[in-house]
C-alpha cells in the first residue's frame, strides 16, 4: 500500500525553515468528521506541491526495497558540506526484521550516498563517501542487546573532517580516519529518510524512528551523553514532544453508565481544566478541575494524570465534550469537540467490540480502532495486555504505544478493560483507569451483565479464592438475560506451546489454574467468556463438564489479536475448536433482546467468523 505511507509526517521542533530536528510521530486519528487529534502537535514540513516530478533512485537496505520514502525535508543548500553530526532516536518493539535510514545522496545514478545512517534489526551502520575515494568508508555495529529499557537506541554519527565515529546509547562503538566528504553541487543531491518494513504490515517510519537531528558541527562525547540523557527523561515522563504543551494521553473514556461517564487524560505539565459538555454544540455545561493531580511525582517520573466524572446525564443519549487545559504560565490547549454516549436503556439493543493484547503495535491498534469505529459500538472491552510490559518503569508503553494507537477510538467510545500480565503490577493501569484497584469488577449494560476478572492472580480462580467467591456471589444475584465474563488468561486454548510443547508431546490445551473457575461459568449459565494472552483467534463450541455439548454450555473466545507478536496453534485440531485464525483481529457482538450476533474481522475488515445465538 505505497500510497498510504506518504501520510506520515516529519515533525519540526520549531517553525524555522532552518531547523534541523524532526519528530516522526504518525498522526493517528479517525476519518471524515471524526478526524480530530486532541490538542496541539508539532506540524510537519510539506514538500512543495508540483504537477509532476521524477522519483529519485531508491536505495536497497539489507537487500530490501523501501516501503516508505520522504525526501527533501531539509533544503539541499542547508545540508552540511564538511563537519557534521547526525542523530537518530529509535525504538524497536516488534519481532519482525525492520529498518530505517537517513541519507544524503545524489538524486539520480548509481553512485554511493555521500553519507548514510541507518539501523536494521540489530545492525547499525554509518557510511561516508570521502573525496577522491572510489568506495565509501563504513562503520558498522551489531547489537548484543536491544537497547535502553530493552528497546531504545540513541544513534549518533560524527564527522569532523579527520575522523568518523559512531555512538550508540552514549558509547563510542566504532571509529576510523577519513578525509573530507565528497563535494557535490546542492542541485544534484537530496536528503531522504526511508523505512524498510515489508515484513511488518502497516508499520511506518515514525513507529521506529522517533527523532532525527542533523547538526552542522560535530558533537563531542559529553554533548552526546547529555542528549541521550535528555531523550531518556522525555521517555521516562511519557512526553511526546519537547517544549510543547500537549496531551500525552487521552481523553480516555471509562465506566459509562446510564447517567454518568468517567474521563481520564494526561498533560505534559501542571494545568487547570474546564470540561465543557452538552447534547449540542455550542456546549452549554461545564465542570472545572483545579490542580487535582493524582500523581505528581513517581521517582524520576513526572506525571500529570487527571480524572473526572460527568454526572446527571440523560440515559442513552449522545453527548459532546471538550477539555480546555490552562498551564501555570497561562498557555492553553484544547482537545477539540469529541463525542460519547451514555449507556442504553435496559431493554434497548446495543453492540460492543472486543480487542485484546494491543501491546506494542500502535500501527495495528490504529487499523483496529478505525475499523471498530466504523461499527459504532456502544462500548469496547479490552481483554488485557493493553501494553506489552507497561509496568512502573515502562510508562512509555502507555503514552508512546497504547494511547497513540487507540486514543482516536477511546476518546469517543468507553473502554472496559481487564489487566493482563503486561500490566500485572496494576501501577499505571490503576492510574489510567477509574475501575476498582484490585483489577476486577462487574457492570451492567442493556439486558446484559459483564464480569471482569484479574487472572494475573491465578490462585483467586480456585474454589475459595477471593475472585472465585466474589464471582459466585455476583453471578448468583444476577438477573441479566446475557452474562459475559472477561479475563486475560486462557481456560481453553489450542496454542502451540504455552501449555506444553505440542510439537513434541501432549499439552494441557489451556491454563489449568484458570480452568478451575469454569465450574461457576457453567453453574450460573454464563454465555460467553472472552480472553486473550495468546496472540491468535479461537472460538470454541459450547463446553460443559469438559466436553462439547449441543445445548447449554459456555462458549470461549480467544481474542488476543490486537497488536502483539503473532503466535500459532498446535498441529492437531483441539477437541473443542469451532474456528481458529492466525492474524490480528477484533470482534463485534450485537445484542437485541434474546438474540446475539457475533462477527470477527481481520485488519482489512474481512469477515472471518460468524455466529448467531438465541434464547
N, C-alpha and C positions, 0 to 999 in steps of 0.2 A: 504493500500500500504506500508507494513512494509519495503520493500527493499529501497525505496527512502529516508527514514528518515536518513539512515546512511551517506548520502552525507553531512549533516550538520556538521560543524566543530566547534571546540572549539579553540579560538584564544589566543595564548600566547602573553603577552606584551614584553617578552624578549625571546631570543633563549636559555637561560639557561635551562638545564634539571631540575633544582630545582625550577624554577619559579612556583608560586602558584596562579597567576592571569590569568584568561581566559576571552576572549571576544567572545561571542557566535553568531557572525553575520552570517546568511546564505549567501552563495555566489551565488547570482542570476546573471546568465549570460546565453546567448543563447548557443545552442549546435553546434556541428560539427565545421567547420572552423570559425564560428562567435562567438565562446566561448571566448570572450575577456572581462575581468573585467578591467575597466580603472584604471591604476595606481597601486600602491602597496597596499597590505593588510598585516595584521598580520596573518601569516600562522598558520595552525592547527597542533597540535601534532597528530600523527597517531599511532594507536595501532599496535604492532608488527604483521606482517603477519604470520599466521600459516596455515597448511593444514587443520586442524580441531581442534575444542575445544568444550567443553561442555558449554552451556549457563548457567550462574548463575541464581539463583531463583529471579524472578521479584517481586516487591512489589505492592500491591494494594494501591491506594491512593484515599480516598473518594469513595471507592468501585469501582474504575475504574482501568483497566489494562493499563500499559504504552503503548503509541503509538510510543515511541522512547526511546532507552536506549543507553548511551555511558558510557563505563566502563574503568577503569584503566588509566585514563588520568593523574593521579598522581601515581607514584610507591608506592606500599603498605608500603615499608620501609621508605618512606618520609612523611607518614601521621603522624600528631601529636598524641602522645600517652596519653598526660595528659592535660595541659592547651592549649587552642587554641581559635581562633575566626573564624567564617565562615560568609562571606558577600555575599549578592546577590543584584543585581541591576535589578529591574523588571519593565516592562511597560506592563500594561494590557489595551488594547484599543479595545477589542471585547466584544460582548454582550452575548456570549455563555460561559458556565462554562468550564474553562480550568485551568490547574495547572502544576506545575513542582516542582521537589525536587532535592537536592543533599544529598547523604547519604554515610556513611561508614558502611559496613555490611559484615557479613560472606558470602562467595560465595555460599555456599550450606546449606540447612537445613532451618528450620522454625523459627530460633531464631530472636529476635527483633534486629534492627540495633544498632550499637554502638552509632551512632548519626544520626539525620536526620533533615534537614532544608528545609521547603517547603511552598508553597503557592498554594491555590486552591480557585479561585474566591475571596471572601473577607475574607477567613480564612488563617491565618499564623500559622505555627506550628514548634516547635523545641522540639525534644526528645533526651534524653541521657540515656544510659544504664550504671549505676554505677556498681562497683564491688559488688559481694555478695548480689545483689538485684534481685528478680525474675522478676519484671516488670520495664520498662523504666519510667523515670520521664519525665513529659510532661509540656511544656509551650505552650499555645495557645492564639491567639488573633483574635477577629472578628472585621474587619474594619468597622467603621461607615462612612468613606469617602474613595473614591477610591485612594487617594494619592496626592502627589505634582503635580501640574498642572493637577489634576484630574485623572492621570493615573500612576504616578511613585511611586514605593516603594523601599526604601533603607532598606533592612532587614539584621540585624546583630545578630548572636548568639555568646555569650561569655561564656566560661567555664574557671574557674581559680582553680578548684580542690575543692572549698568550695561552690561556688555559680554558678548557671547557669542563664543567663539573656538573654532577647530578646528585641532588639531595632528595632523600625520602624520609619523611617524618623527622626532619631536623638533622639527619645524619648524612654525611658525605659518603656515598656508596660507590662512586666511580669518578675518575678524572683522567685527563690526558692533555698533553700540549697541543696547541693548534696555532695556525696563522689566522689573520683576519678573514672574516666571512667573505664569500664571493660577492662582488659588486654587480648589481643588476639594476637597470632602469626601473623606477616605480611603475611605469606604464606596462611593464612586462610581468609583474608579479601580483600576487594577492595572498591574503591570509584566509585560511579555511579551517573550520572545525568540522570534524566528521565523526559519525558514530558507526560502529560495526556490530550490529545486534541482530543478525538474521536468525539466530537460534533462540531469541527471547522476544516472542511476539508482543507488539505494542510498545516495547521499551524504546525510549528516545534518549537523545544525548543528555538532557537535563536530569534523567534518572541516575546517571552515572557520574557526570562531571557537574559539580555544583558551582564552581567558580573558576574563572581563568583571569589571570592578571599578567599583562605584558609591561615590563619596566624598560625604560630607555637607558638604564645603567645597571651594572652588575650588583648583586646583593652579596654581602658578606655573611659568614656563618651566624653571627649574632642576630642580624636582621632576619634571617630565615627562621631561626629559632623563635624569635619574637612573633613573627607572622603565624607560625604554627600554633603558638600558644593563643593568639587572638582567635584563630579559627576554632580551636578546641573549645574555648569559652563560649563561642557562639553556639556550637553544637550542644554543649552541656546545658545551656539555658533554653534550648529549643527555639532560638530566634532564626527566622528565615532570612532576613536581610539585615545588614549592619546599618546602624544610624537611620532607621526608618521606623516611625511609629506605626505599628501594624498589628493585626490579629495573627497570633501564632497557632490558634486552634479555635474551631467553632465559627459561628454559633452551632451548638450541638444539642439537638432536641432529645429529651429523655422523658419517660414517665407521663405519657399523655393519658389523661382521664377525661371523663365527660365534661368536667368543669375546670380543668387546670392543665398546665404543662410546665415542665422544668426546662430551663435553658442554661447551658454551660458554655463558657468561652474563656479565652486567654489572650492577653495582650503582652507585648514585649516590655512594658513598663507600667508603673503605677498609674492608675486612672480612676476617675469617677464616671458614672454611666447614667444615661437616660434611655430606658427601654420604651419605645413608642409602639403601640399596637391598636388594633381595631378590626372591625369587619369590613372596612372600606378605606380606600386611600382618598384624601389625606387622613392620617392616623389621628384619632381623637383622644385616646387614652395614653397615659404614660406612668412609668414607675421609675423611681430614682434609686440608684445604688451608690452609696458614698463610701469609697475606700474600704470595702469589705473583703479584704484579701483572705482567702482561705489558706494560702501558703505564701509566705513572703520570702522565706529562705530555707533551703534544704541543703546543708553542706555548702558546696560551691555553687549550687544551682539556684539561680534567681528565677522565681516563677510568680506569675500574676494570674491566677485562675479564679474565675468568678462564677457564681451560680445564683439564679433567681427563679421564682415560681410565679407565673401569671395565674391568678385565681378568679373565681366568679365569672368564668367563661360560659358561653352557651353550648349545649350539647350538640354534637355532630355538626359543627359549624366551621367553615373556613375562616382563618384569620390572617392578617398581615402584620409584620413586625419589623422594626428597625432598631439597631443598637447604636447609640452615639457614645463615643468614648472621649473624655476630656482629660488630657495628661496634666501633670503638675506645672508644666511650662506654658499651658494654655493651648497647646496644639490639640486639634480634634480630628477624629476619623469616624466614619460610619460604615456599617455593614451594607447599607442599601436595603431596600424593602424586600423582605423574604416572606415565606408563607408557611402555614401549618394548619392542621385541622384537629379539632378536639375529637375524643372518642365517640363512636357511634352509639345510638340507642341500643338497648339490649336486643331488640327484635330486628334490627337492621342488618342487611347483608354487608359484608366487608371483605377485604383481602389483605394478606400480609406476605411479605417476602422474607426469605431466609438465605443468609450467606454465612460463611464461616472461614476461619483461617485466612483472614485478609492479609496478615503478616507483612512481608517485605516488598510487595509489588504494587506501588500506587498506580502503575500503568495498567495493571489488571483490575485493581479496585475502581479505577476510572471507567473502564469499559462496563463493568458490572453495575456501577452506580448509575450510569446513563441508561442502561437497559432496564434496571429496576424502576427508575423514574418514569420511563415510558409506560410502565404498567400502572402507575399511580396507586401503589398500595397505601393502605392506611397506616401501617407500621412496618418496621423491619426488625427481624430477630438476627442477632449475630451469635453463632454458637461457639465462640471462643477462639483464642489466639488472634485477637484483634491485632496484636503485634507478634513478631517472631520471638522477641525476648525483651519486651518493654518493661524491664524491672527498674528498680530505683536508680541504677547507674546508667540506664539506657533510655533516658527521656526522649532523645531524638527520634526513637522509633514511633512515638506518638505524633510528634509535630511534623517530622520530615516524611513519614510514610503513611500511617493510618489516616490522620486528618487530611493530608494532602490529597489522598485518593477519594475518600468518601464524603468529605465535607460538603461537596456540592449537593449530595443527596440528603445527608443527615442534618443539614440546616433547614430542611423542608419536611422531612419525614422522621417521626420519632423512632429512636432505636431502643430496643430492649435486649441487652447482651447478657451472656454468661461469661465468666472468666475461663480462659484456657491456661495451659501450662506456660504460655508466653507471657502472662501477667499474673502468675500464680502467687506472687507476694502481695498482690492487690494494692501495691503502693500508688502507682499512678492511676490504676483502674478506679480506685475509690475517689481520687481527686477529680477525675474527669467524668464521673457519673454521680447521680443522685440516688442510687439504689442502696439497699442495706449493705453495710460494710462487710458482712461475712460472705457476700458473694452469692447468696440465694434468696429468692423472693417469689411471690406469685402476683398475678394481676388478672383482672377480668377485662374482656373486650368483646362486645357484642354478646352473642349467646355462648361464648367460649371462655375457658379459663386456662391460663398458662402457668406452668410450674417450672421455675428457672433454678437450676441447681449448680453447685460448685463442685465438680467432680475432681478437682485437684486434691480434695480431702477424701481420698478413696475409702478410708475407714468409716466415714459417715454413711456409706452406702450399704453397709452390713446391718442386719437386724439389730436394733438397739442403738445404732449410730445416730448422731444429732440430726442429720438431714433425713434419715430414714424415718425417725419418729415425727419430725416436723411435717414431712411429706404425707405420711399416713393420716395425720390429723387434718391437713388441708384437703386431701382427697376425700376423706370420709364426709366432710361437711359440704363439699362442692355439689352444686345443683346444675352445673353448666351442661349444655347439650353436647358440646365438644370439649374434650380435655387433651391438652398437649403438654409434653414435657420437653425441656431442652437442657442439655449439659454438654460438656466438651468431649469427654472420652466415650469410647465405643463399647456398648454391651455386646453387640454382634457386628462383626466385620470380617470380610474376606481379604483383608490386607495381606500382602505377601510376606512381611517379616516383622511386624510389630508384636505379634503374639506367637512367636516361634517361626523359624525359617521354613516356609512352605516349599522351598526348592530343595530342601534336604530331609524333610520329615513332616509330621503332622503338627499343625498349630492349634491354638485354642479358639480361633475364629472370634476373637473379641477379648476384651479385658474382663477376666473372671471376677476381679474385685468389684467392678462396676455392675456386672451382671447380677450381683446379689440383690439389687434393689428392684429387679424387674417383676418380682412376685407382687409388689404393690401396684405396678402398672396393670398387671393382669387382674388382680383382685378388684380394683376400682375402675376398670374399663377405660383406661387411657387409650385414646385413639391412635395417636402418632407420637413418636419420640425422635427428636432432632438432635444430632451431634455432629462433630467434626473430627479434628485431630488427625485423621487420615486424609491425605490430600487427593481424594478421588470421590466419586459419587457412587452410592449404593442404596437401593431401596429393597427392603425385604418383603416377602409375603407375610401375611399375618402369622404371628407366633404366639403360642401359649404352651405352657409346660414343656418348653424347649423343643417344640416341633411345630411344623406348619399345620394350620387349621383352616377349615373352609369358612367358618363363621366365628365372629368374635376375634380374639387375639389382638396383638399390638403390632403395628407397622413401624419399623425402624428406618429412619432415613439419614444416611451419612452425607453431609453436605460440606465437606472440607475443601471446596474448590475456589475459595475467594481470592487466592493470591500466593499461597505457599508453594514450595517446590513440589512438583507433581510426584506422586508415588504410583504404585501399581498393585495389582491383585495377585492372589495365589494362582498357580497354574491350573487348578481344577475348580470347577464351579462349587460354591458353597451350597449346602442343602436348603438354605433359606433365601437364596438370592432371586429377586424378581427382575432387577435391572442393575447393570454396572456401567460406568463410564469413566474413562481416564481423561480428564481435561478440566480446565477451570469452568465454573458454572455457578448458577444460583437457581432457586425455585420459588414459585409463587403459588399460594393457596387461596382460593376464594371460597367463602362460606355463605350459604343462603339457607337459612332455616335448617332443614335436615339433610342438606346436600353439601358435599365438599368436592371441589375440583382442584386437582394438583397438576402443575406443569413445571418441568425442569428444562432449562435452556443453557446453551453454551455461550461463550463470549461473543459469538457472532449473532446471537439471538435465535439460533436454530433450536427447535423443539426436540428434546432428546428423551423425555419420559412424560407419561400422561396417565392420570388415574382419576376415576370418579368413585366416590363413596356416597352412600345414603343410609339414613337411619329410619 
